[in-house]
Amino acid sequence: EEVILKGEEYREEDIRFHRCIAEASGNQIIEKLIPIIHSSVGTNIDVTNNALVQSTIKYHREIAEAICNRDYIGARNAMASHLHDNRLKIIENQHLYKNSIS
């Protein structure tokens, strides 16, 4: 969050955040998905023209707070909301892109 608010490049910090969560989860499947998640971070930033930056701060904060409070349901729900919102924005941007080249 601090890096984003300073206006600095935050891809590496975003990737680090996801890696830390995956490692802390102990879930071997999630850990194996980390390379895919890492490659999607930059793509999502580019595809959405960085439009998700504020919601990323919000959801990452909610996820981190839930984890710190050992609230796995809250963490799961915040992550599901984060992924859902990202998906909707990506679909919206793809639609706008397709219309702009038509």
N, C-alpha and C positions, 0 to 999 in steps of 0.2 A: 504494500500500500504506500509506504513512504517513497519508494522509487517512482511509482506512478504519479504521486502528488508533486514530486519535484520535476515532473515532465521528462524523466529519463527513460531510456530503453528498459523495458521490464520483462521481456521474453524469458531471459535466463532465470529471473526471480520467480516468474510464474511456473516455469518448469521445475525449479527447485521446490516450490510449494507442493506441487503434485507428487514429486518424488518422495518428499518427506511423509506425506499422508500415506502413500502406497507402502513405504517401508514400515511405518508405524502400525499399519493395519495387520501386518503379518499374513495378508492374503496373497498367496503365491500367484494366483491368476492375475490380480491387479498389478503385481510387480512385473509380470511378464508383458502386460499391456503398456507399461510406461514408455517404451520407445514409440508406440503408436500415439499415445497421448502427447508426448513431446513434439512429434512431427506435426500434430494437429494444432498446437498452440500458435505457432507462427502463421499457419494457414488461416486459422480462424481470425487472427488479428488482421491479416491482409484482406481476406474475403469480406469482412464486416467493416473495413476501413476504420478499424479501431473503435467502432461504435459501442463495443461491449465493455469498455474500460471502467465505467462507473458501476455497472452491475457486477463486474468481476470483483471490484473492491468490496461491494456489499456481500456477495455470496461467499467470497473467501473469508471475510470476517465472521460471517455466520457459521461457516464450516469449522473454522479454527476455534471459535468460542465453544461450539458444541463439543468438539473433541476435548478441549481443556476441561469442560464440565462433565466429561465421560457420558455425554448424552448421544449415544450412537443413533438413536432414532432422529434426533434433531440434525445430526451431521448428515445422515442419509437423506433426510428430506431437503436440507439445504443444497446438497449435491445434486439431487434430482431436479430441483428448481433451477439450479445453475445450468445444468445440461439442457433442460427444456428451453430456457430462455435463449441460450446460445443457438440451439437448433432452429428456433423460430427466426432469429435474426439472420442466420445463414440462409435459410430458405427465402426470406424476404429479399435479401441482397442478391441472391441468384435470380430471382424473379425480375428485380430492377435491372440487373445486368443484361438478362436475355432481352428485355424490352428495349434497352438502349442500343442494342446491336441489330434489332429487327428493322 
